Amino acid sequence: MPDLTLWGLFVMASLVLLLTPGPAVLYIVARSVEQGRAAGLVSVLGIHLGTIVHITAAAVGLSALIMSSALAFAVVKYLGAAYLVWIGIRTLLAKDPHPEAPAVPAEPLRRVFRDGFVVNLFNPKTAIFFLAFLPQFVDPARGALHWQILVLGLTFMVLGIISDGIFALIAGAAGDFLRRNRRFLRLQRWFAGTSFIGLGVTAALATRK
């Protein structure tokens, strides 16, 4: 178990980072605005299932391996970037709804969940975060490092689910309001598509420094 003082500092630092919009938050907001609160919350669950993979990888040293291997880092980076760009292109090429047709989710929730999981699984910035940030709050004198990393990682994940869920609810509520305007139906598709492509470009430009 990490030192309680270090754990408290970790919680405060994590909240600051989580409340600063980044790729995961932008992804959740885009999904929430495009498809509503349910899709946003499902995206949150998918993203943090990917977080569990990164936590486990950090605990067993896989993150260090990825960071030390240029090839492994490049594979993870470009797979994640390509997947985001593909989601963006798929969104942009979707047909506009008929003016009289009721609004329906653009994607089944199981696909929304899968997309969130894959996006975070292949996000090299998440691996960098767990490699560079968590060790600052680990005390070797407190026992096995992998257990301390697991506790800190799960703490970060719980805080992330709460904060990301709030972003999803707010964005989903705004999306529900905006979807009453038929002109926004087309704008939201372009917003979501360009957001996903932008996240892909951001992931592709990530470095190990």
N, C-alpha and C positions, 0 to 999 in steps of 0.2 A: 504494500500500500504506500503511495507517495506521501511525503510529509504534508500535513494539513495546511501549513502556511504556503508551501509551494503549490498545493492543489488549489487553494483560494486565489493565488495570483494567476494560476493557469485559467481558472474560470473567468476572471476579469479580462485577461488578455484575449481569451477565446471569444468572449462576447463582443469585444471591440472589433475583432476580425470578422465575425459572423454578421455584424450589423453594417459592415462596409460592403456594399454590393460588389460581387465578383461574378465570375462565369456561372456558378451554380445558381445564384440568385437571379441573374438575367434569364437563365434557362427556365426557371420556375415561373418568373413573371410572364415570360412570353407564352408559356403553356397556359397559365391561368387566364391571361387576357384573351387568348385565342379560343379556349374551350371551357373556361369556367373554373370554379373553385375545386370541384371534384378532381379534375385533371391536374390542377396545380398541386393538390395534396398527394395524389398518386405519384406525381413527379418527385415530390419530396421523399416519399418512401423508396422509390427506385434509386434516387441519388444516394441515399444513405445506406442502402444495401451495398452499393459500390464503396461507400466509406468503410463498411465493415471489412471488405476485402483489403483495403489499404491499411487499416488498423492491424489486421492479422499479418500482412506483409511486413509492416514496420516492426512488429514484435519479433518476427523470425529472421529479419535482416534482408528481406527481398528488396525493400526500398533502397538499401545501401548498394545492392548488386546492380539495380537499374541505374542508380546515379553514377556508379563507377564504370558502367559499360555504355559507351557511346552508341553502340548498335542497339542494345536493349532499350535505351532511352528514346532513340529515334523511332523504333518500331511502335512503342507505346504512344509517343507523341503524334505520329502521323496517322495511326489508326483512329485515334480519338478525333483528330482534326477532320479526317475524311468523313467520319460518321456524322459529325455535326454539320458539315457542308452538305452532305447528302440529305439530311433532314430538312435543311433550309431550302434546297432546290426542290425537294418533293413538296414542301409547303407552298412555294411560289408557283409551282406548276399546277396546283390543284385548281379545279374549276370553280368559278364564282357560283354561289348559290342562286337559285332562281329568286327574283324579288318577292314572290308570293310564298316561297317555301319556308317552313319553320327552320330556325337555326338548329343544327345538330352537331355533335362533337365531330371534329375532323378525323380523329383517330380513336380506335377502341382503347379503353383504359389499360388493357393488358399491354398494348403497344406503347402507350405513354409511359407505363412503368418500366418496360424494357429499355426504352430510349433513355430514360433518366439513369438507369443502372449502367448502361454501356457508356454513356457520356462521362460519368464520374469514374468508371472503372479505367478508362483510357485517358484520364486527365492527368498529365504528368505533374501539374502544379499541386495536386493533392498529395502525390508521393513526396514531392519536395517539401511540402508543408510538414508532413509527419516526420521526415528525416531531419529537417533543420529546426523545427519549432519545439516538438515534444521533448527532445533530449535536454533542453534548457531547464526543464522542470522535473528531471529524473535525478534521484539521489542514490548513488551506488551503495551508500551505507544503509539504505532502507531495505536491501534484499534484492531478489532477482529483478533485473531490469525489464524483462519481457512482461512481467505481471504489472509493473508500474506503467509501462507503455500502454498496455491493454486498458487499465483503469482510466488513464488520461484520454486515450482515444475514444473510449465509450462515453466519457464525460463530454467530450467535444461533439460526439455524434448526437447525444441527447439534446444538448444546447442547440445544435444545428437543426434538428427536427423541429424544435419549438420556434426558433427564429425564422426558419424557412417556411414553416407552416403559417406564420403571421403574414409573411410576404405573399404567400399564395392566397390567403383569404382576402387580403386587401386588394390585390391585383384582380382576383376573381370577381369581387364585388364591383370593382370599376369596370371590368369587362362586361358583366351582366348589364350594367347601366348603358355602356357604350353600344352594346349589341342591339339595343332598341332602335338605334339609328342605322338604317339600312346602308347608308354610305360607309359606315364604319366596318361593315362586314368585309369589304374589300381591303380597307386600310389595315385591319388586324392581321390579315393573311400576309400582307407585305411586311408588316412590323415583325411578325413571328419569323418569317422566312429570312429576312435580312439579319435578325438577331442571331439565329442559328448559324448563318454563314459567318457573321462577325465573330462568334465564339469559336468557330472552327479555325479561322485565321489567327485568332489570339492563341489558341492551343498550338498551332503550327509554329508560331514564333517564340514559344516558350524555350528558355535556355536552362542549363543546369547551374547557373550562377545566381 
